[in-house]
Amino acid sequence: MLKARNKKLSLLLVLAMLMTMFAGIGTASAANADYAVPSTPSITEGDGKDLGTIFVTIEESEMLGSGQWLLVNLPSGCEINTFDVQTVKGNVYIAKSIQSSARSLEIYVTSTGDDEARFKININADVENVSGDLTAVLAGPIGTFFPRFVVTLAKVVGTTGEAEASIQSVKSISEGTNNEIDIITIEEKTAGTIKEDTVIKVELPKGFAWSSNNVAVAGAWGLAGHELNKATSGSDRDLVIKFNAAAGAFQPSVGTPGRIALGNDPTNKLFVDVEDNAKLGEVEAKITVKEGSKTILSTNLLIANYSDFDVQVNEDTVEEVFAGQFDVELGTFFIEEGVGGSILPDRTIILDLPAGVKWITNDDINDDGDKTLAYEPTNTKKKGDNVLGSWSLIPSSKAKSIRTTTTGLSNNALKVLIEDIRVKIEPDFEGDLEITVRGTAGVEGTVKVAKVVKPVKLGAKDVANVVIGQANQKAANILIVENGVEAIMDDSDNNEIVLELEKGVRFSSKPTVKVAEGDLEIDSSKLVSNDEALRLVVKYASSKEASTIEISNVDLTVDRTVPVGALKAYIRSAEDNGGNSAIDETNSDKSPGNVVIANVVTPADGGLSGEFKINSNIYYVNGVAKVMDVAPYIKGDRTYTPMRYVAEMIGAEVVWDDAARTVTLTKGDDVVVFTIGSETYTVNGEAMTADVAPEITNGRTMLPARFVAEAFGAVVGWDPATRTVIISQ
């Protein structure tokens, strides 16, 4: 038990020692004293370097008692030249301060008061073979008043590359003379880097030349107010700045690094001429700073962008929106000048919407005859001077076009974001919504701002033939499938769906309506418009997943005036039938969709045509598209089609015998039997031979369509151009 207790005690002592050893760098905080170095200068190796000032704060000076020792140790490679210790605050007294070794100080501190006190330590040292952070260790004797801590007194940097070049902003320039370049700055990393024999050279690339070598040069930071005695020279591509001691007393920076600004005087800015052989794009200048043969800085700096006088219309954001919506916010786009002044003043910029999309007028909202623009797009300046005015509707455009008039020239290349674009979209619009930009201001282009999808798509199950002049004929089940959650609306102004038949066709009875998928709810349904339309009232819109409405038991009465061919059902505006649309807010007469629900034939018409396309799971029966769960394919120069779909299209019943692995097809008195893997099959008991055997692919029996179709008297053809099997009877 005693050993275990001693082990625990030892661990605690070790942890306490570690916490003392690994104190952070910067500001030290302990119960007795705080250490801080507010500013750490950047220095180079050499003699006589001023290090950062150490401030020591004692919270309760009476705790010093009769006096305490503080030790300051510099790292290897440093030798103390001079030092100074002074009281800054309170009744602290520096009784002794001695240099105990080449890189160590010992300071004895006492106090005659009990409040907070502070003193500071300044050190000048010779620095050799030190790089990066130059740190000092501060501590009192073990177990005494002052805690142990490490502080950073300076950052030692190398002797080359000790300056940086930058530019205030990168301007766009164009062909011609006197293109303004922004202020170029050379910044010392270490005070005193730029001396009387320093030479700065700014070299332009081929095709560019300095308009003048009379350029303003000014000092800042550590060089603020200093006499630089500069002389600028050079020609064409080179600009040279020299600091010559013979011209006067050059004053390098001391303590604080300096900055030199080129072209900071409004009367002596930097200007560049662009020649015929200049290359479009980024313009980089090579900047070198030398002191005799020593290179202080050598770098390439981007100073300008050389552009043509052109204007671009560029896409920013593209929104996905539903058709049939009244107030839709589209995506955004940019109008961007290559060079300031490319957009001409007092000219027009026009935004044209495509067919099926319109700007919203006040009359659309208030029904008051006011055809002015209700929602004006916002012009948000990103750079340059915004010269676009307010937007207004062009009266003769039928709400298709708006325009603005430019108010002046932009001094710098303009980039403006066109946003808050609000429109109404007719229910039959689908696909990319692009705005065309044109006018007399020189702005032209087309930009995509939205992807428009119809709120619903219609489908049909089991499309059948209906005969002219007969009643109570079954048509396909109709599917209304949402393309997204809440695509079908449920508010009191928009909560009805109207499904309308073609002229001359009526519902024989009210169909059955149910929600097959999703959480949309139907409140009621009834026949309207002399039974030529079915109206559904939506109780609750979908909220979690897009829904599918299935309309079944669709029985039709077909008038003798109805033409032969595909018979369609249409989604129509509910307003046309005395209601309000859950799919279309725009009061449009356009339909957002239709679907073939039957094929109209004459009483004597028994013809049949079918098409199966290679690698497609869509096939056609009498021109009506249907879906199968496997696609035809080519194997050994023969086309394989799914036997069940071919047989059922012809009107044959299909029976599969799993034990015998046979497929039996029956139509009237005709019976055809195929066996998987066998080239022999029977037609009404008579053995026949095919050149290939039936095979199973993806759970379906596949065989060239010819053997099935011809067994029941149909004719099979092949269209090599479209790779389609054609069956007719």
N, C-alpha and C positions, 0 to 999 in steps of 0.2 A: 504493500500500500504506500509506503514511504517512497519507494523507487518511482512509482507511477506519479506521485505528487511532485517529486523533483523533476521528472521529465516534463510535466506540464509547465512548471516554473521556468525551466530552461527554454521551452518554446516561446513563452511570453517575452522573455528577455531578448531572444533572437529577433522576434517580430518588432520589438521596440527599437532595437538597433537598426534594423532594415528601414523602418519608417523614418529614422533620423538620417540615414545615408542617402536615400533616394528622394530627396526633396526636389521639387520642380525648378525649372529655370525661369527667371523673369522677376516676379514679385514674390518674396517669401513672406509668409505670415505665420507667426508663432505667438504663444501666449505672452512672451516678454517683449519681442522686438520684431519689426518688419523691415525687409530689405527691398529696395526698388531701384531700377535703372530706367528712368523714363525715356531716354533716347540713346540708341546704340548706333554710333556712326559707322559708315563703311570706310575702311582704311586699306592701304596697301602695305606690304612689308616695307620696313625701313626704320630709320632712327627718328626719335622724337615724335611719336604718335600720341595724340590726345585720345584717351579712352573715355567711355561713358561715365557720367557722374553717378556714384553710389549714394543713395539716401538711406539713412538708418533712422527708423522711428521707434521710440520707446514709449509705450502707452502710459506706464506709471514710473516716472524717473526715480522715485524713492526706492524702487526695487534694486537699483544699482548699489545701494548700500554705500559702503566705503569706497567702492570702485570695482570695475570689471574690465578684463582684457578682451579685445576683439582682434582676431588674426585675419589678414587678407593675403591670400596666396594666388599669384598669377601662374599660368601654365608654362611648361617648358618652352623655351624659345623667346621668352619675354624677359627683359631686364628693366627695372624701374629706374628712370632718370630722376624725376622729381615727383613729389606728392604734396598734397595740401589737405588738411582736415579742419573743417570749420563748423561752428554751431550755427544752426539755422533757426531753431525755435526752442524756447523753454530754458530751464536752468541746468542744462547738461554742460559739463566741463571736460575738455580734452586735456587731461593731466599730462599724458605722454603720447608721442607718436614717433616711432623709430622704424628705420629700415633694417630688419633683422637679417636679411639676405638679399641677393640680387633681385629676387622676385617675390619677396615677402615683406609685409608691414605688420607691426604690432602697435595697437592703439589702446591706451588705458583711459577709461571714461568714468567720471564721477558726476554727482548731481547734488545740488543744494535745495531742490524742490521736490514736489510730489505729483506734478501734472505731466501732460504729454510733452516729450522733448524730441528734437530731431537734429542730426548732424549729417554732413556730407563729406565724401572723400573724392578728390580729383587726383588722377594718376596720369603721368606722361611716361611712356615706355618705348624702348627699342623693341621692334617685332621682327623676328626672323624664323623661317620654317614653320609658320603658322598659317592655316587656311580655314575658311569657314568661320564659325562662331569662336570668338576669343572669350573664354570664361574665366571667372575667378571664384575661388572657394572662400566663403566667409564663415567663421566659427569662433566660439570661445573655447577655452580648455574644457575637456570632457566634464559634463555634469555641472557646468557653471551657467551664467546668465544668457549669453548669446547663443542662439541655435546655429547648427551647421546648415549652410545652404549654398547653392551654386547660382551665380548670376552671369548674364552675358553682358560684356562691356563693349564689344565692337564686333563687326563682321569684316573679316579679312578677305579681300578680293584680289584677283590676279593683276598682272601689270599690263595685259593686252585685252582688247575688246571691252574697255572700261567706260564705254559711253553707249547710249542708245539713241536711235533716231525715230521720230514719229511725225505724223502730220495731223493737223486739227480735223480735217475732213477730206474725203476724196470727192472732188468735183467732177462733173461730166464736162468734157471739152469737145469742140467740133473743129472742122477744117477751117483754117484761116489763121490770123495773127492775134496776139494779145489775149490768149485764153488764160483767165486767172487761175492760179494754183494757190491752195490754202497755205497757211503758215507751217513751215517745216521747223521742227525743234530738235536740237542736239542736246542731250541731257547727260551730264557727268554722273557716273556711279560713285565716284570718290572726289571729294573736294581737291582742287588743284590739278586735276587731270589735264585741263586745257591751259596751256602755258603760252608764253610770248612767241614761241616758234611753231605753234600748232597751225596746221593748214587743213581747212575743210574744203572738200571738193564734192560737188553734186553734178553727176554726169547723166544726161538724158539719153534714151535709146535712139537708134537710127530713125530718121523721119521727124524728129522733134528738135527744136532749138529754143534757147532762151531769148525772149524778146529784148531783154536788156540785162546788163550785168550790174546796173545801179540798183542794188537791193538793200533794203533796210536790215541791219543786224543789231540786235539788242540783247542784253543780258538779263537774267532773272534768277530768283532764288539766291544762291551763293554769289552770283555775279550781278545781282540787282544793283544798279547805280554805279557799277564799276566802269572805268574808262577802258574800252576795248581796243581803241586805236586800230580799227579794222581797215582793210583795203580789199575791195572786191574787184575781180578781173575775170578774164575768160571770154570765150566767144562761142557762138553756135551751141554745141551740146554741153559745154563745160561751164560751170559756175564755180569760181575759186574765191575763198575767203581766207585772208592771212591776218595774223596778229603780230605786228612787228614792233619789237622793243625799241628800235631806233626811232620810231615815230612818236614815242612818248612812253610814259611809265605804264606798262600793261599790269593789271591788277588781277591775278588769279583768285579763285574762290578759296576761302579758308573756313574750315569747320563744316560748313554746309555745302553740299555739291551744288553746282550751278547749272543753268540752262541757257542756251543761246537760241534765239528765235530768228528765223530768216523770213523776211517779207512781212513783218508785223506792222509796218507803217503804211497808212492808207495811200501815201504818195509814192511809196517805193515797194510795191507788192511784187510777188513773183508772177511773171507772165510767160507763157509758152506759145511759140508759133508751131502750127501743125503743117507739115509739108506734104507734097503729093504722094510721097512714098511711105507715109506713116501707116502703120498697121492698126486696124480697128481693135478695140479691146482695152485691156488694162495697160497702163503706162507705169513702168517701174524705173525709178532713178537709182543709180548706183552711188552710194554715199560712202566716202572714205574720210577718216580723220587721222592725220599723222602728226607725230612730233619728231621731226628729223626723219630718221630711217625707221622709227618704230611706229607700227600701225596700232592706233588706239581703237579704231572702229572701221569695219568694212562690211557693208550690208546693202541689200536691195530694198527699196521702200516704194510701195504703191502710192503714187501721188495723184493719179487722175484716171478717168475712164474716157477713152476716145470713142465717140459715138457719132452716128449720122443724125441729121435732122429728121427723125422719124418718130412716130407714135405707135405704140403697141397696145392692143387690148388683150389682157391676160386673165385666164381663169384663176379664181381664188378658191371658193367653196362651191360644191354641188350638192343640193338638197334632194332627197327622195320624197316625192309628194304624190298625193292622190289626185286623179282627174275628178272633175265634177265639184271641186271646192271653190267657194266664193272668195275667200280672203286667204291666199297662200303666199307665204314669204319664201322667196327664191334664194338661191345662193348669191355669192358676191363676186365681183371681178374688179380688176385694176385697169385704169387708163394710165399709161406710163410714157413719158417723153424720153427719147434717147439723149437729147440735149435741151436745156432750158430755152424756151422760145419756139419750140417745134409746133406747139398748138397756137394757131393764129388768133389774134384778138377780134372781137366783134363778129365772130362766126358761129355757126350752129353745130351742135352735136345732137344727133337723133338716135333714139333707141327704138327699134322695131321689134315687136313680138311676132311669133309665128301664128299661122292660122290655128284657131281653136283656143287662143289665149288672148286676154284683153286686160288693159289697165282698168282699174276700178274708178268709176266716176261718183260724184256726190249724188247724182240721180239714182245710181245703183243702190245707194244706202238709204236715201230719204224719199225717193220717188217724187222729186220736186222739179224735174226738168233741168236741173243744173248739171251740165255735161262737162264741168271742169274736173281736173284730177283730184281725187280724194286723198291719195297717199303718195307723197312725193319721195322719191329715193333720196338717200343722204349721200353727200359727197364728203368723204373723210380724208383729209390731206395726210399723207404719210411722209412726204418730203417735197421740197420745192414750194412754190407759191400757188395756192388754189385759185385757178382762174375760171372755174366752172360756176355758172350762175344757178338760179333755181330752175326746176323742171316744170313744164306745163304740157297739157295735152294738145296735140295737133287736131283741130276741130274736124278736118276733112278725113281723118284717118280711121274713123269709126272705132275709136278707143284702141287702136293698134299701135300708135306711135306717140312718143313724148319727145320734147326737145329742150335744150338749154342753150343760152348764148354766152360765149366766153367773154370775160371782162377785161382781159389784158394779157400780157406776156409774163411767163414765169422766169425769173432771173436764173434760177437753178432748175435742173431737170425735175419735172413734176411727176409725182406718183400719187394718184388719188384712188381711194377705194370707193366703189359704188355699192352701197348696201341698202338695207330696208326696202327691197324691191317687192312690192305686193301686187298681186294680180288675181284674176279669176280664170279658171281653166275649165273648158267645156268637157263633158263626161266622156266623149269619144276620143279625146287626145291621149296619145300614148307614145312613149319613147323619150328621146333627148329633147329638152327644151332649150333652145339657143336664142340668144338676143343678137340681133344684127345692129352694129354701131356704124353710123354713116354721118354725113353732113359736110359743111363747107369749111370746117376748122382743121381738116386734114387728119381726122381720127376715123379709121375704118377697120372693121374686123367683125368676126362672129365669135361668140363666147358661150359655152355651155354653163348654165346656172342651175339646172334641175334634171332629174330623171323622173319622168311621170309614169305612174302605173295606174291602170284602171282600178277602181275600188273592188270590182268583182270580175270573175271570169265565169262563163257559163259552160256547162257540159251536159251530155245526154247519155243515158244508158238504154241500150236495146232499141235502136231506131228501127221502125217497122214501116211497111207500106200502108198507106191509107188510100181508099178508093173514092173517086169523085162521086158526089151525090149520095153518100151513105153517112149514117149517124152511128154514134157509139163505137167508134173505132179507136183502138188503143194506140197511143203514141209513146214515145220514149219517156222515161223518168227524167226530170230536169234538175240539174244541180246548179245552185248559185253558190260559188266558192269565194269567200273573202280573200283578198290579196294581202291583208294585214289586219291586226287587231283594231277595232273601231272603224274599219273602212265603211261598214254599214252603220249609219247614225241612228240615235234613238231619242233625240230631243223633240220637244213638242212641235217644232217647226219643220223637222226633217226626220220622219220615222216611218215612211211608207215605201214599199216596193211594189211596182206595177209590172206584171208580166203580160205582154200583149201578143195576141196571135195575128197572123196575116189576115187581110181583108177577105171575107167569105168563109172564114173558119171560126167556129165557136166551140167552147167547152160544152160537152154533153152533160156534164155534172161537175160539181166542185171537187177538184183534186184533193188528195191528202197532202198536208204540209207538215214536215217535221225538221228539227235541227239534228242532222246526222253526226256532226262533229262540232266541238267548241262549246262555249258557254253563252252564246247569243240566245235570246228567248223571243219567240213569236207570240204576240198577244192575240191576234185573230186573223182570219182570211175570209174573203168573200169574192164572188164574181161580180164584175161591173161592166159597163159599156155593152149592154145586151149580150152578156156572157162571152164577149170577145177578149176580156182581160181578167186577170186574177190579181187582186190587191191584197198585200200582206202588211200587217201593222206590227212594227218591231216594239217589243216591250222593253227589253234591255239589250244594249249593244254588247258585243264581246269585250271582255276585259283581260282575259288571261291568254287566250289563243284564238287565232283566226277561225271562223266558223264556216260550216257548210250547211246550206238549207237544201233539203231534197223534197221535190214535188213529185209525187207518184200518183198512180191511178188517173193518168191523164187520158181521158176519153174525148174524142173530137167528133164534131159534125162538120163535114166538108161539103160546101156548096158546089154546084155544078159549074159555077163560074171560075173556080180556083184553077190556075194553070198547073199542068203536069210538071213535076220536078220537086226539088227540095222545099220542105215546108219549115219555116223558122218561127221561133218565139223570140220576142224582143223585150229588153228592159226599157221601159219608157218613163218619161217624166211624170210623176204623180200629179203634178199641177194640171196636166192635160186631162186627167180623170177625176178632177175635183178634190185632190188630196195634196200631200207634200212629200217630196222625195227623200228617202233615207240614203240615196246614193248620189244625188245631183242637187247642189245648192244654187246652181246658176240659172235655173228656169229655162234651160236649153231644150230645143226640140230634137237634139241629137241623142242617140241611144248609146249607152256605154258598152253594150254587147248584145249578141244574139247567138242562137244555137239552132241547128237543124234537129227537129224532133220527129220528123216523119218524111217519107217520100210519097208524093201524090202520084197515083197511077190511074189509068182508065180501067174500067171493069175488064177489058180484054187484054190488058197489058200484063204479061207474065214474064217479061224479059228479066235477065239478070246480068250484071257486070261486076267484076271484082278485080282488085289490083293488090299485089303483094310486092313490096320493094325490098331488095336485098339490104340487109343490115338495118332495117327500120321496123319498129314494133307498131307502126301505124299502117293499117290497111283500109281499103275503101270497098264499100258495098253500095253499088248504084250511086256512086259519087259522095257517099257519106263516110266520113272518117271514123274509124273505130280503133281501139287499142287492144293488143294482145300481149301476153306475158313472155313471148319469145320472138326473136327476129329471124326471118329467112336468111340462109347463107348459101354460098357456093362451095361445093366439095367435088373434086374430080370432074370439073366441067359440068356438073349437074346442080340444079337449084333445088334446095331442100326447103319445104314450107311446112308449117305445123298442120298435121292432118286434121285435127279437130276443127280449126277455124275454116279450112277449105271446105270440109264436109258440111259444117253447119251453115256456111254461106249458101251452099247448094240446096240446103234443106234436108239433109240426111241426119238421122239420129246416130250418136256415137256411143258405143259401149266398150269398155276396157275389161278384159279378163286377165287379172294379174297372174293367176296360176298358169294359164296357157300362154300368157304374154301375147295375146291377140287383140286386135282392134276390129270390131264389127260395125259396119256402116249400113244403115237401113233407111231407104226412102221408098215408101209405097211397097211394091212387091220386089224391089231390087235389094239384094243383100250382097255386100262386098266384105271379105275378111282378109286382113293382113296379119302376118306373124312377124314379130320383131326378129331381125337377123336373117330372115328368109326372103329370097327373091321370088318365091312362089306365093301367089295369092289367088283367091277364088272370087268369081263373079257369078252369083246365082248358082253356086256349086261347081262351076266349070273352072278348072285350074288354068291360071295365066302366069306368065313369067315377066318379071321386071328386070331391068339391067342393073339395078341396085336394090339393096334390102332396106326396109324401114329401120331407123335407129332412134334411140332416145337421147335427147339433148335438153338439159335443164328441166327434166321432168315432162317433156312433151315428145310425142312421136312425130318424127320428121321424115318426109318422103317427097320426092319430086311431085308437084301438084298434078302433073299429067295423069298419073295412074288413078288418082282419086276422082278427078273431074271427068275424065273420059269414061270411067266406069258408069257414070250417071248421065252420060250424053252431053256433057259440057265440052266446050272447045278451049284449048289452052294456047296462048301465044306468048312471045318473048320480045320485049323492047330493049335492045342492047344499049341504046343511048342513055336510057334512064335506069337500066338494070332492074326492070319491072316485069313480073309474071302477070299476064292478063288472062282472066277467065270470063267467058261469056256463055250464055245459055238461052 
